[in-house]
């Protein structure tokens, strides 16, 4: 008597995030042009909301490169900050009916995102400190 397994062997496939990261590393940005609004909505689509759910206007100030790099660090920080702020504003709008305008300064978002970075932004040096020590 032969027995066969009913368990189908699944071949793991890379998820969309892995594919996107691999593509971006293989083809790094060469210009500062980027659609922040599309990027935010792409992130928010994963949880079923959009920038419009904040009930107000979304605006951005600044753009990469903030530091010399072909990777858009400030853009990533700005989109992450905008996405979580929109999610909080959507909850507020749900509870109160009031929308909120959201303004993201990409330069400051980058600084917040990389608080342990010790480098130069123009002529100003900044670094994260805790109790006066780095």
C-alpha positions as CSV (number, residue, x, y, z in Angstrom):
1,X,0.0,0.0,0.0
2,X,1.3,3.4,-1.0
3,X,0.8,6.5,1.0
4,X,1.2,10.0,-0.4
5,X,1.4,13.2,1.6
6,X,-1.4,15.7,1.0
7,X,0.8,18.5,2.1
8,X,1.8,20.6,-0.8
9,X,5.3,21.9,-0.7
10,X,5.3,25.7,-1.0
11,X,8.2,27.5,-2.6
12,X,8.8,30.7,-0.8
13,X,8.6,33.8,-3.0
14,X,10.0,37.2,-2.1
15,X,7.5,39.6,-0.8
16,X,6.8,43.0,-2.4
17,X,8.9,44.8,0.2
18,X,11.9,42.7,-0.4
19,X,11.5,43.1,-4.2
20,X,11.2,46.9,-3.8
21,X,14.2,47.2,-1.5
22,X,16.3,45.1,-3.9
23,X,15.2,47.2,-6.9
24,X,16.0,50.5,-5.1
25,X,19.4,49.3,-4.1
26,X,20.1,48.1,-7.6
27,X,18.8,51.3,-9.2
28,X,19.6,54.2,-6.7
29,X,18.0,57.6,-7.0
30,X,19.9,60.0,-9.3
31,X,17.6,63.1,-8.9
32,X,15.8,64.8,-6.1
33,X,12.4,64.5,-7.8
34,X,10.0,62.4,-5.7
35,X,6.2,62.4,-5.3
36,X,5.8,62.4,-1.5
37,X,2.0,62.1,-1.7
38,X,2.1,59.0,-3.8
39,X,4.7,57.5,-1.5
40,X,2.6,58.2,1.6
41,X,-0.5,56.8,0.0
42,X,1.4,53.7,-1.0
43,X,2.4,53.1,2.6
44,X,-1.0,53.9,4.0
45,X,-2.7,51.6,1.4
46,X,-1.2,48.6,3.3
47,X,-3.4,49.4,6.3
48,X,-6.5,50.5,4.3
49,X,-6.3,54.3,4.6
50,X,-5.1,57.2,2.6
51,X,-3.8,60.7,3.2
52,X,-7.4,62.1,2.7
53,X,-8.5,60.3,5.9
54,X,-6.8,63.0,7.9
55,X,-9.6,65.3,6.9
56,X,-7.2,68.1,6.1
57,X,-4.3,69.1,3.8
58,X,-1.0,67.3,3.7
59,X,2.1,69.4,2.8
60,X,5.9,68.8,2.7
61,X,8.8,71.1,2.9
62,X,12.3,70.2,1.8
63,X,13.6,67.3,-0.3
64,X,16.6,65.0,-0.6
65,X,19.5,65.0,-0.7
66,X,19.8,66.3,2.9
67,X,23.0,64.5,3.3
68,X,25.2,63.3,0.4
69,X,23.8,59.9,-0.5
70,X,22.0,58.2,-3.4
71,X,19.6,56.8,-0.9
72,X,16.7,59.0,0.0
73,X,17.0,58.9,3.8
74,X,15.0,62.1,4.4
75,X,12.3,61.0,2.1
76,X,11.9,57.7,4.0
77,X,11.8,59.6,7.3
78,X,9.3,62.1,6.0
79,X,7.0,59.4,4.6
80,X,7.1,57.4,7.8
81,X,6.4,60.5,9.9
82,X,3.5,61.5,7.6
83,X,2.0,58.1,7.6
84,X,1.8,57.7,11.4
85,X,0.6,61.3,11.7
86,X,-2.2,60.7,9.2
87,X,-3.2,57.5,11.0
88,X,-3.5,59.4,14.3
89,X,-5.4,62.2,12.6
90,X,-7.8,59.6,11.1
91,X,-8.5,58.3,14.5
92,X,-9.1,61.9,15.8
93,X,-11.4,62.6,12.8
94,X,-13.3,59.3,13.5
95,X,-13.9,60.3,17.2
96,X,-14.5,64.1,16.8
97,X,-15.4,64.7,13.1
98,X,-12.6,67.3,13.0
99,X,-9.9,67.0,10.3
100,X,-6.3,68.1,10.7
101,X,-3.8,69.7,8.4
102,X,-0.4,68.0,8.4
103,X,2.8,69.7,7.5
104,X,6.0,67.6,7.3
105,X,9.4,69.4,7.2
106,X,11.5,66.7,5.5
107,X,14.7,68.1,6.9
108,X,13.5,67.9,10.5
109,X,12.0,64.4,9.8
110,X,15.4,63.2,8.8
111,X,17.0,64.6,11.9
112,X,14.4,62.9,14.1
113,X,14.7,59.7,12.1
114,X,18.5,59.5,12.6
115,X,19.1,61.0,16.0
116,X,22.3,59.0,16.6
117,X,23.8,60.3,13.4
118,X,26.8,62.5,14.1
119,X,27.6,64.5,11.0
120,X,27.5,67.9,9.4
121,X,24.5,69.6,7.9
122,X,26.0,72.6,6.2
123,X,28.0,74.3,8.9
124,X,26.0,72.9,11.9
125,X,27.0,69.8,13.7
126,X,24.2,67.9,15.6
127,X,24.1,64.8,17.6
128,X,21.8,63.0,19.9
129,X,22.7,63.3,23.6
130,X,21.3,61.9,26.7
131,X,22.2,63.6,30.0
132,X,24.8,65.6,28.3
133,X,26.8,62.7,26.8
134,X,26.8,61.2,23.3
